[in-house]
């Protein structure tokens, strides 16, 4: 019986052929594409540093867990081990649970958006986030369901696209959640969406700045 740490002991094997590019890395492109998570976490912390100064724990916690998601996913795709699969899946669940516990607003979130948010920049960011998310989900499904096609044309790399695209969607999702967290949980501050490097660029990274606290009477 193979060890749960053994190579290829996992219950899942993705479309990319194993040990083609390296003798020690099972799925080469699925492994290296997780570098996107190592870029995502420090980018979120740096760009949203004003929020971090006021509420450091949530963003540091979530960013740290996103680093673990990238690390464990890299280990899983490198070894295809059962332990790697468990670490990969559990780290995603823990990240979702922690983000939910920190950022779920006191009122019902969809109702708040419908009744209070008229900021076109927020609508734009949400639309772009959904676009990245839809592309990521499409890549994941394509890798699972159309593997025969991608292998036939020698392009079985859609799961690696999933890693990059879901990281891109999180670059939009996290500032969106921070925006509403400030709006509803930090009423003395007014959140403002900014774009890096500039509004005029065709591809931008959003972040949240905080305007000065309102003067109290």
C-alpha positions in Angstrom: 0.0 0.0 0.0 1.6 3.3 -1.0 2.3 6.0 1.6 0.0 9.0 1.6 3.1 11.1 1.1 4.1 9.1 -2.0 4.1 10.6 -5.5 0.9 10.0 -7.4 -1.0 8.7 -4.3 -3.7 11.4 -4.7 -7.2 10.7 -5.8 -7.0 13.4 -8.5 -4.8 13.6 -11.5 -5.2 16.7 -13.7 -5.0 16.9 -17.5 -1.3 17.9 -17.8 1.0 15.0 -18.5 3.2 13.9 -15.6 7.0 14.2 -15.4 7.4 15.6 -18.9 9.3 18.8 -18.0 11.0 17.5 -14.9 11.9 14.2 -13.2 10.8 15.6 -9.8 7.8 17.8 -10.7 4.7 15.8 -11.7 2.7 18.6 -13.3 5.2 21.3 -14.2 3.0 24.1 -15.4 0.3 23.4 -12.8 3.1 23.8 -10.2 4.8 26.9 -11.3 1.6 28.8 -12.0 1.0 28.9 -8.2 3.7 31.7 -8.2 0.7 34.0 -8.8 -0.4 33.5 -5.2 3.0 34.6 -4.0 2.5 37.8 -5.9 -1.1 38.2 -4.9 -0.6 38.3 -1.1 2.1 41.0 -0.8 0.2 43.0 -3.5 -2.9 43.0 -1.4 -1.0 44.1 1.7 0.9 46.8 0.0 -1.9 48.4 -2.1 -4.4 48.3 0.8 -1.9 49.4 3.4 -4.2 52.2 4.7 -6.8 49.6 5.6 -4.1 47.4 7.2 -3.2 50.3 9.5 -6.8 50.4 10.9 -7.6 46.7 10.7 -4.4 44.7 10.4 -5.6 41.3 11.5 -8.1 40.4 8.8 -6.0 41.2 5.7 -2.8 39.8 7.2 -4.6 36.6 8.2 -6.2 36.2 4.7 -3.0 37.1 2.9 -1.1 34.6 4.9 -3.6 31.9 4.2 -3.5 32.7 0.5 0.3 32.2 0.6 -0.4 28.8 2.1 -2.9 28.0 -0.6 -0.2 28.7 -3.2 2.4 26.7 -1.3 0.2 23.7 -0.7 -1.2 23.7 -4.3 2.4 23.9 -5.5 3.3 20.9 -3.3 0.2 19.0 -4.5 0.9 19.4 -8.2 4.6 18.7 -7.8 4.0 15.4 -6.1 0.3 14.5 -6.7 0.4 13.0 -3.2 -2.6 12.3 -1.1 -1.3 14.6 1.7 -0.7 17.3 -0.9 -4.3 17.0 -2.1 -5.7 17.3 1.4 -3.5 20.3 2.2 -4.5 22.0 -1.1 -8.2 21.5 -0.5 -8.2 22.3 3.3 -6.2 25.4 2.9 -8.8 26.8 0.4 -11.6 25.9 2.8 -9.8 27.5 5.8 -9.2 30.7 3.7 -12.9 31.0 2.8 -13.9 30.3 6.4 -11.5 32.9 7.9 -12.5 35.5 5.2 -16.2 34.9 6.0 -15.7 35.2 9.7 -13.7 38.5 9.4 -15.6 40.3 6.6 -19.3 39.1 6.5 -21.2 42.3 7.4 -23.8 42.5 10.1 -26.6 43.1 7.6 -27.4 40.9 4.6 -24.7 41.6 2.1 -26.6 41.5 -1.2 -29.4 43.8 0.2 -26.7 46.3 1.3 -25.3 46.5 -2.2 -28.7 46.9 -3.8 -29.9 49.6 -1.5 -26.8 51.6 -0.7 -24.1 51.4 -3.3 -24.3 53.7 -6.3 -20.6 54.0 -6.9 -19.9 53.2 -10.6 -16.3 52.3 -9.8 -17.5 49.6 -7.4 -19.9 48.3 -10.1 -17.0 48.3 -12.6 -14.7 46.4 -10.2 -17.4 43.9 -9.4 -18.0 43.3 -13.1 -14.3 42.7 -13.8 -14.1 40.4 -10.8 -16.9 38.3 -12.2 -15.2 38.2 -15.6 -12.0 36.9 -14.1 -13.9 34.4 -12.0 -15.9 33.1 -14.9 -12.7 32.7 -17.0 -11.1 30.8 -14.1 -14.1 28.5 -13.6 -14.3 27.9 -17.3 -10.6 26.9 -17.3 -11.1 24.5 -14.4 -14.1 22.8 -16.0 -12.4 22.6 -19.3 -9.4 20.9 -17.8 -11.7 18.3 -16.2 -14.3 17.7 -18.8 -12.4 18.4 -22.1 -9.0 16.9 -21.2 -9.3 14.5 -24.2 -9.5 17.5 -26.5 -6.6 19.4 -25.0 -4.4 16.4 -25.0 -5.3 15.7 -28.6 -4.0 19.2 -29.6 -1.1 18.9 -27.1 -2.3 21.8 -24.9 -3.3 20.3 -21.5 -2.6 23.4 -19.4 -5.9 24.9 -18.5 -5.6 24.0 -14.8 -2.5 26.2 -14.7 -4.6 29.0 -16.2 -7.1 28.4 -13.4 -4.4 29.3 -10.8 -3.5 32.5 -12.5 -7.1 33.6 -13.3 -8.4 32.8 -9.8 -5.6 34.9 -8.3 -6.6 37.7 -10.7 -10.2 37.5 -9.5 -9.0 37.6 -5.9 -7.1 40.8 -6.6 -10.5 42.4 -7.4 -12.6 40.4 -4.8 -10.5 41.3 -1.7 -10.6 45.1 -2.3 -14.3 44.8 -3.0 -14.9 43.1 0.3 -12.7 45.6 2.1 -14.7 48.5 0.5 -17.9 47.2 2.0 -16.3 46.2 5.3 -15.1 49.8 5.7 -18.5 51.2 4.6 -20.6 49.2 7.1 -18.2 48.3 9.9 -16.0 51.5 10.1 -18.5 54.3 9.7 -16.0 57.0 10.7 -14.1 56.4 7.5 -15.1 56.7 3.9 -13.6 54.1 1.5 -12.4 55.2 -1.9 -11.4 52.9 -4.8 -8.2 53.6 -6.5 -6.4 51.8 -9.4 -2.8 50.9 -9.8 -0.8 52.1 -11.7 -3.3 54.5 -13.1 -7.0 54.9 -14.1 -6.0 55.4 -17.7 -4.3 52.0 -18.0 -6.3 49.2 -19.8 -5.4 46.6 -17.1 -5.4 47.9 -13.5 -5.2 46.5 -10.0 -7.8 48.0 -7.6 -7.2 48.9 -4.0 -8.9 50.9 -1.2 -7.9 54.1 0.4 -9.5 55.7 3.5 -10.5 59.3 3.6 -10.0 61.2 6.8 -12.3 60.4 9.6 -15.4 62.6 9.8 -15.3 65.2 12.4 -17.4 64.3 15.4 -19.7 67.0 16.9 
